[in-house]
Amino acid sequence: MQFGIVNQALKGQNLCGDACFIKEFENKALIAVIDGLGHGPDAAAASNAAVEHIKINYQKSLTEIIKGCHEEMKMTRGAAIGIALIDLESSTLRYAGVGNIEVRVKSRTTIRPISINGILGYNFRKVREEEFPYRQGDMIILHSDGISAKFDLDLYPPEFLGQHPQTIAERIAAEFGRETDDLTIVVARHGKEVA
């Protein structure tokens, strides 16, 4: 897998209230993006509580991981979360999310995973885990709401989307990053970079 990551705090803040976690294991890749409510130290404490929980429990189901994060965050400000699990052996993409984490997939088929409403640590009733086909070369993007809702993958030409995920993440962050919020974007792809 190739990954591109941009994680930056709101201007004037030392700590980013967003966080991400990536773990490759057993021909799988787990990608999580967490957005602590608000910004600054309290938001960072919430998102870091989720990261610490995922580090220990990454092999559990997405539903179990999210429920565990919810418990860990009850004493924090709370957060939104999105978790994708790419399984290269079974050629599947699983996704579960709570709150305003967006996930986009560039594939030959239409794949549109959706996060459910809620705030981890406060109010969420259930987790919806979805499964989609995953093919080599498919690109997955998870991002917090620090990326504007105007962001659309279709605005970019195919030759740009063939570049390394880090190049893609940096350009999207530069062009669609909101100056009024923390920002995190993770771009992931399995397969060779287009020359």
For each residue, the residues with C-beta under 8 A, 3 or more apart:
1: 24 29 86 188 189 190
2: 164 165 166 188 189 190 193
3: 22 31 165 166 186 187 188
4: 164 165 166 167 168 169 170 185 186 187 188
5: 20 22 166 169 184 185 186 187
6: 169 170 172 173 177 183 184 185
7: 16 18 19 20 183 184
8: 16 146 173 177 182 183 184
9: 13 14 15 16 17 39 182
10: 13 16 17 39 40 179 180 181 182
11: 179
12:
13: 9 10 16 17 39 40 182
14: 9
15: 9 40 41 43 44
16: 7 8 9 10 13 19 39 44 182 184
17: 9 10 13 35 36 37 38 39 40 42 43 44 46 47 182
18: 7 33 34 35 36 43 47 144 146 182 183 184
19: 7 16 33 34 36 44 47 48 50 51 184
20: 5 7 31 32 33 34 51 142 184 186
21: 30 31 32 34 51 54 55 58
22: 3 5 29 30 31 32 186 188
23: 29 30 54 55 58
24: 1 28 29 30
25: 28 30 58 59
26:
27: 87 88 89
28: 24 25 85 86 87 88 89
29: 1 22 23 24 85 86 88 188 190
30: 21 22 23 24 25 54 58 83 84 85
31: 3 20 21 22 83 84 85 86 140 142 186 188
32: 20 21 22 50 51 54 65 81 82 83 84 142
33: 18 19 20 81 82 101 142 143 144 184 185 186
34: 18 19 20 21 46 47 50 51 69 79 80 81 101
35: 17 18 43 47 79 80 81 99 100 101 144 145 146 182 184
36: 17 18 19 39 42 43 44 45 46 47 76 77 78 79 182
37: 17 42 43 46 77 78 79 80 119
38: 17 42 43 77
39: 9 10 13 16 17 36 43 181 182
40: 10 13 15 17 43 44
41: 15 44 45
42: 17 36 37 38 45 46 76 77
43: 15 17 18 35 36 37 38 39 40 46 47 77 79 182
44: 15 16 17 19 36 40 41 47 48
45: 36 41 42 48 49 76 77
46: 17 34 36 37 42 43 49 50 73 76 77 78 79 121
47: 17 18 19 34 35 36 43 44 50 51 79
48: 19 44 45 51 52
49: 45 46 52 53 69 72 73 76
50: 19 32 34 46 47 53 54 69 72 73 79 81 120
51: 19 20 21 32 34 47 48 54 55
52: 48 49 55 56 72
53: 49 50 56 57 65 68 69 72
54: 21 23 30 32 50 51 57 58 65 69 83
55: 21 23 51 52 58
56: 52 53
57: 53 54 60 64 65 68
58: 21 23 25 30 54 55 65
59: 25
60: 57 64 65 68
61: 64 65 129
62: 65 66 83 85 94 95 96 127 129
63: 66 67 96 127 129
64: 57 60 61 67 68
65: 32 53 54 57 58 60 61 62 68 69 83
66: 62 63 69 70 81 83 96 98 120 127
67: 63 64 70 71 127
68: 53 57 60 64 65 71 72
69: 34 49 50 53 54 65 66 72 73 79 81 120
70: 66 67 73 74 98 120 121 124
71: 67 68 74
72: 49 50 52 53 68 69 121
73: 46 49 50 69 70 76 78 79 120 121
74: 70 71 121
75: 121
76: 36 42 45 46 49 73 79 121
77: 36 37 38 42 43 45 46 121
78: 36 37 46 73 119 120 121 122
79: 34 35 36 37 43 46 47 50 69 73 76 99 119 120 121
80: 34 35 37 97 98 99 100 101 115 119 120 144 145
81: 32 33 34 35 50 66 69 97 98 99 101 120
82: 32 33 95 96 97 99 101 102 103 115 142
83: 30 31 32 54 62 65 66 95 96 97
84: 30 31 32 93 94 95 103 113 140 142 188
85: 28 29 30 31 62 93 94 95
86: 1 28 29 31 92 93 134 140 188 190
87: 27 28 90 91 92 93 94 134
88: 27 28 29 91 134 136 190
89: 27 28
90: 87
91: 87 88 133 134 135
92: 86 87 131 132 133 134
93: 84 85 86 87 105 111 113 131 132 133 134 138 140
94: 62 84 85 87 129 130 131 132
95: 62 82 83 84 85 103 113 129 130 132
96: 62 63 66 82 83 127 128 129 130
97: 80 81 82 83 101 103 113 114 115 116
98: 66 70 80 81 115 116 117 118 119 120 124 127
99: 35 79 80 81 82 115 117 118 119 120
100: 35 80 115 144 145
101: 33 34 35 80 81 82 97 115 142 143 144 145
102: 82 115 141 142 143 144 145 147
103: 82 84 95 97 113 115 140 141 142
104: 140 141 143 153
105: 93 111 112 113 132 138 139 140 141
106: 138 139 141 153 161
107: 110 111 134 135 138 139
108: 135 138
109: 133
110: 107
111: 93 105 107 132 133 138
112: 105
113: 84 93 95 97 103 105 130 132
114: 97 128 130
115: 80 82 97 98 99 100 101 102 103
116: 97 98 124 126 127 128
117: 98 99 124
118: 98 99 122 123 124 125
119: 37 78 79 80 98 99 122 123 124
120: 50 66 69 70 73 78 79 80 81 98 99 124
121: 46 70 72 73 74 75 76 77 78 79
122: 78 118 119
123: 118 119
124: 70 98 116 117 118 119 120 127
125: 118
126: 116
127: 62 63 66 67 96 98 116 124
128: 96 114 116
129: 61 62 63 94 95 96
130: 94 95 96 113 114
131: 92 93 94
132: 92 93 94 95 105 111 113
133: 91 92 93 109 111
134: 86 87 88 91 92 93 107 138
135: 91 107 108 138
136: 88 190 191
137: 189 190 191
138: 93 105 106 107 108 111 134 135 189 190 191
139: 105 106 107 161 165 168 187 188 189
140: 31 84 86 93 103 104 105 187 188 189
141: 102 103 104 105 106 153 168 169 172 185 186 187 188
142: 20 31 32 33 82 84 101 102 103 185 186
143: 33 101 102 104 146 147 151 172 183 184 185 186
144: 18 33 35 80 100 101 102 147 181 182 183 184 185
145: 35 80 100 101 102 149 178 181
146: 8 18 35 143 177 178 181 182 183 184 185
147: 102 143 144 151 172 173 176 177 178 183 185
148: 151 176 177 178
149: 145
150: 176
151: 143 147 148 155 172 175 176
152: 155
153: 104 106 141 156 161
154:
155: 151 152
156: 153 160 161 168
157: 160 161
158: 161 162
159: 162 163 194
160: 156 157 163 168 171
161: 106 139 153 156 157 158 168
162: 158 159 193 194
163: 159 160 167 168 193 194
164: 2 4 167 168 193
165: 2 3 4 139 168 169 187 188 189
166: 2 3 4 5 169 170 187
167: 4 163 164 170 171
168: 4 139 141 156 160 161 163 164 165 171 172 187
169: 4 5 6 141 165 166 172 173 185 186 187
170: 4 6 166 167 173 174
171: 160 167 168 174 175
172: 6 141 143 147 151 168 169 175 176 177 185 187
173: 6 8 147 169 170 176 177 183 185
174: 170 171 177
175: 151 171 172
176: 147 148 150 151 172 173
177: 6 8 146 147 148 172 173 174 183
178: 145 146 147 148 181 183
179: 10 11
180: 10
181: 10 39 144 145 146 178
182: 8 9 10 13 16 17 18 35 36 39 43 144 146
183: 6 7 8 18 143 144 146 147 173 177 178
184: 5 6 7 8 16 18 19 20 33 35 143 144 146
185: 4 5 6 33 141 142 143 144 146 147 169 172 173
186: 3 4 5 20 22 31 33 141 142 143 169
187: 3 4 5 139 140 141 165 166 168 169 172
188: 1 2 3 4 22 29 31 84 86 139 140 141 165
189: 1 2 137 138 139 140 165
190: 1 2 29 86 88 136 137 138
191: 136 137 138
192:
193: 2 162 163 164
194: 159 162 163
195:
